[in-house]
Amino acid sequence: MKVFPHVLQGSESWMALRKGRLTASNFDKIITAAKGDLSKQRFDYMAALISECFCPEFVTWTGNFATDRGNELEPEARQAFADHTGMNVVQVGFCTQDNGVVGCSPDALIVNDAGEYIAGVELKCPFPATHVKYVADGVLPDDYKQQVHGSMAVTGLNEWHFWSYFPGMRPFHLKVERDAYTAKVESALEQFMIEYGELSARVKPQLIINTL
């Protein structure tokens, strides 16, 4: 994998890195959480990726109260995870597969004493009732299954930590390891790339404005 450690997530540079690339936060549009089937949303996602090649400055979503609150609490949650686990946690901006086409934005990566990346972290700072449900269920929420396993598919790492944090409550920590579902994500990505390449080759020439 290639790591962009100094790019600030949410910045113009970070957004430029994501444009036109498949990103783990959108893998729910490629594969379903329940059975690991190809998602019917994948063609909509292909259209969005193609459109980004023509209007990279166009922003379709800028967040809401929940995401703003999560962003504000993320540094506190990251430090709480580091304190709880004793792991060496570092921030990075973006990661891509060696092919440069597929990427993810980890909330943190874990490094060993040799400075090697060995795992990733998905931080969530949900509303209190949602946090309670995470604790009660005790499993990786389906809402983040594709993203977590997709991040392992992107980075090649075998372990990802899900950390739900709400001040005043005990955090929820779950270690997720590479398994059969991760393999399904990797297979779905390969199929998506084939379909995306075919659609892109067919549609892009029709979208180019002839200035002659």
N, C-alpha and C positions, 0 to 999 in steps of 0.2 A: 504494500500500500504506500501511497504518498501522503504525507501529513503537512498541512499548512498551519504551523503552530502559532503564528503571530497575526493571523487575520482575525479581527474582532467580529464575532457573530452578530448579524444585524446591520453591519456596515455596508457601504456601497461595494467594497472589495469582496466581501463575503457573498453578497447578492450576485455579483458578477461571476463568481466561481460556480454558483449554483445554476445559473441560467443555462438552459439547454441540456442539463445533466439529470439523469435519474437520481433521486435522492431518497434516502431511507424513510424520511417522514412521509413520503408519498407512496410507499410500497403497498399500502392498503388498497391502492388503485390498480395493483398488479396481481395480488394474490389475496385470497380470503383467509381470515384467521381461523375459522372453524375446521375446514377440511383441507386447506392448502390448495384449493382449486384456483385456476386463473380467473381473475376478476373481470366482470363485464364492464367495469369502469376503465379498463386499460386503454381503450381506444380514445376516450375523452382525454386521458392523460397524454397519449401520443400527440393529439391535436394541440394540447397546451404546450408541450415541449417544442413542437414545430413552430408555433406562434412566437415563442420566445426568441427564435432565431431572427425574426423580422421586427419585433418591437421589444427589445430587452429592457427598455425603461418602463414598460407598462407593469404596474403593480395591481394584482387583483385582490389582495387581502393584506391588511396592515395590523391585524390583531384585535383584541377586545380586552375587557377588564380582566378576565381570567388570565390571559397570556401576559398582560402587563404586570399583573401581580406576581405571576410565576417568575418573570424575568427579574423583578425586584428582589425576590426571595432566593433566587438561584445561588448567589455567592454564599449566603448563609447555609443553604442546604448542602452545598459542595463541601464547605468546611466541616459541617456536622458529619458528613459521610467520612471524610478523612479522619476526624477525631474518633469516630465510632470504630472504624476498621483498622486504623493505624497504617493504612496503605499510603503510598506516595502518589498523590493525585495531581495531575497537571491539566491545565486548560489548553485546548487547541481550537482552531477555527473551523477546519474542514479537513476531510480525508477523502481520497479517491482510491479506487482500484488501480492497479498498474495500467489498465487500459485508458484511464482518465475519463471514462464516460459515466461511470456510476460512482456516487459519493454519499457521504453522510456527515452530519455535524454533531459529533459526540458532545455531551455536556461535560465530559472529562474522560481522560484516558489514565490508566494506572501503569506505572513503570516500576520495574524491579531495580535492585541495587546497581545493576549494570547499565541502567538507563534505557532498557528495552521496553517497548510497549507490550503489555501482557494481557490487558483487559480493558473494557470500556465501562462507562457509567451513564445510565439514563436517569436524570433527576426529574422528579415531579413535585410540584408544590400545589396540590389540589385544594379545593374547598374542604372544610372539615368533615362533612358527611361523606364525601367521596373517599377521603383518607380512611375513614372508619370502614367503609366497604372493602377497600384494598386489604386492610388488616384482617377483616372477617373472612374474606375469600382465600387469602394466603397464597395466591397464584399470580402469575404475570397477567395483568388485565388484557383482554382481547384488543382493546383500543391501541395497545402498544406492542402487540405481539409481532407484527410485521416489521415495525421499526427496530425493535431490539434484535431480532434474528437477522434482519436485513443489514444492520450495522456490523454484525459478525461476518456476514457474507461479503460486505464491502472491504472490511479491514483484514479479513483472514484470521481474526482473533477467535479463540475458542471459549471465551467467557465474557459475560456482560452483567453488570450489576444494576438492578432496578431499585431505586431509592425514592420512596414517597415521604415527604417532609411537611409537617405542619407544626409551627411553634406551639409548645405547651402540650404536645402529644408525643408519645413514643413513636419514632420513625418506623417505617416498614422497609425491610431490606430483604431482597431476594436475589440470589445468585442464579443466573441463567446460563446454561452450558449449551454448546453446539450439539444439535441432535437431528433427528429425521426431518423436523420442520425446517431447520436451517437449510438442509439439502433441498427441500422443496422450494424454498425461496430462491436459492441459487439456480435451480432448474427453471423456475418461472422467469427469472431475470434473463436467462439465455433465450427463452422463447420470446419474451417481450422485445429483446434487441433485434431478433430476426424480423418480427412483425413491424417494429418501429422503422427499421432500415428500409423495408419494402415500401411502407407508406410514405416515408420521407422522400425516397427516390421518385415516387410517383407524383406527390403533391407539390413539393417545393418548386419545381420548374413552372407549375401553374400559378404560383403566387408571386413570382418575380416580375416586377414591372419593367417592361421594355421601354427604355428611354430613347431609343433610336428613332 
